[in-house]
Structure formats: C-alpha cells, structure tokens
C-alpha cells in the first residue's frame, strides 16, 4: 500500500509531462490553422484569410505542399463566397500549380482545388472551364474513393448543375441520376442527403417538359423534408413553390 502511494504521485507527474509535451508538439502552421478555422467558423472571413496566409508560409517553410495547397484552397473558397472571383482564382490556380510538388498529384486535396475552381468558373458563367475542373475532381475522387462515396455523388451533382445551366438536359439528367443512386445506396431513399438529388431531378424534368416525372421528384423531396424537419420548416416553401409551378405548367390553374 505504501509503495502504491509513492507510485501514484510519480505517475501523475509523468502524465503532466506527457500532456505538456503533447500541447507543445503542435507546429506553428497547425496553431495558425487552428486560429484560422476558428475565425472562419465564427464568420470572421477576413481574419481567417490572414491566418490561412500565415499558415501557408509555415507549411511552405516546412516543405509541406499538401498543407500549403489546403490553405490556399480555404482562402479561395472564402473569396468565392465574397464574390471576389479573380482573387479566388489567383489563390486556387497557385494551389493547382503546387500539386506538382506532391508525391501523389492525384491527392484528394487537389480534388478540392478543382471543385473550387469549377465553382468559380460556374459563377462567372464560364461553363466550359467549370466542366473541365469538375471532371478533374470527379476523376481524382473516383480513383481515390471508389464509385460509391458521398464526395463522388457531390461531384456528379456539380456536373449536373453546370450542364443544367447550359441547357444540356440529357447530360444533366445523367449526372444527377448517378448522384442519386450513390446517395440512395449509401444513405437510403428517405435520407437528408438524397433530397437535393430529388430536387435537382425535378428541375431537369420540368425543363424537359416531363411534368409528371418532375412532380414525382418534387413530391419525394417535399415528403423527405417533412419527415426530417416537420411540417413547419422554413425550407418547405421552396418545394411547395416548385410543385405549384409544375401544376400550373400542366394546365391545372387551381
């Protein structure tokens, strides 16, 4: 018993030393990244950019191209949300070029860069470039994640949205169906994740003037939303509006 009492304080001291060492083990880049993420999380994007920039310098000094690319991706995403597309492209293109420093140029962080560039070009109505980058992202994700993955479904959805904007409804339909099937397999046909696929397919079928099928998908989206969030959720109005528009187009004025 006396021996045990002597051992316990030593054990506690060792734990304290280990915890202290662990707390000191974070690199400057990781500490800066943590601060940047906190600013980003708390809706302070300008400060987040400052710290992502600082973290990128530290990652560069430590010869960590993956970390550098990730920081520039985050800055590009923030600038895109602020509608600062030229600045966003500057950071994202630097990130894309830096992929050549990676031992694996098909790293998933590069897929994020490609998606972000695809989003920017889509916002600028440069749909050809948007498709190029979204296809690059899809290729990397299929290679690294396989066919049935949520991120792969997102990439198909991105392609479907761009094709929808250029009125290539056959291609849009093909992409959104693939996204829906992946989400259905992963999450089920009453999941939160599949609602966006139902809505996207409703939009495509409406533009193709297949109003009956459009209505079916809008109804599925609506019922899923009600099941998940109840009948008073604020987002339901958009689904009721879509259904209303289809009935109107079908000649059912009432």
Long-range contacts (C-beta under 8 A, 24 or more apart in sequence): 27-58, 27-62, 28-58, 29-55, 29-58, 29-59, 29-62, 29-64, 29-67, 30-55, 32-58, 33-67, 33-71, 36-71, 36-74, 40-74, 40-78, 45-78, 45-81, 45-82, 48-74, 48-78, 49-75, 49-78, 49-79, 52-78, 65-98, 65-99, 65-101, 65-102, 66-102, 66-107, 66-109, 68-95, 68-98, 69-95, 69-98, 69-99, 69-102, 69-107, 69-109, 69-110, 69-113, 70-109, 70-112, 72-98, 72-113, 73-109, 73-112, 73-113, 73-116, 76-113, 76-116, 76-117, 76-120, 77-116, 80-116, 80-119, 80-120, 80-123, 83-123, 85-120, 85-123, 85-124, 88-116, 88-120, 89-117, 89-120, 92-116, 92-117, 92-120, 93-117, 106-139, 106-140, 106-143, 106-144, 107-140, 108-140, 108-141, 108-144, 108-145, 110-140, 111-136, 111-137, 111-140, 111-141, 111-144, 111-151, 111-155, 112-137, 114-140, 115-155, 115-158, 118-158, 118-162, 119-158, 122-161, 122-162, 122-165, 125-165, 127-162, 127-165, 127-166, 130-162, 131-159, 131-162, 131-163, 134-158, 134-159, 134-162, 135-159, 147-182, 148-182, 148-185, 148-186, 149-182, 149-186, 150-182, 150-183, 150-186, 150-187, 150-193, 152-182, 153-178, 153-179, 153-180, 153-182, 153-183, 153-186, 153-193, 153-197, 154-179, 156-182, 157-196, 157-197, 157-200, 160-200, 160-204, 161-200, 164-200, 164-203, 164-204, 164-207, 167-207, 169-204, 169-207, 169-208, 172-204, 173-201, 173-204, 173-205, 173-208, 176-200, 176-201, 176-204, 177-201, 189-220, 190-224, 190-227, 191-224, 192-224, 192-228, 194-224, 195-221, 195-224, 195-225, 195-228, 198-224, 199-239, 199-242, 202-242, 202-246, 203-242, 206-242, 206-245, 206-246, 206-249, 209-249, 211-246, 211-249, 211-250, 212-250, 214-246, 215-243, 215-246, 215-247, 215-250, 218-242, 218-243, 218-246, 219-243
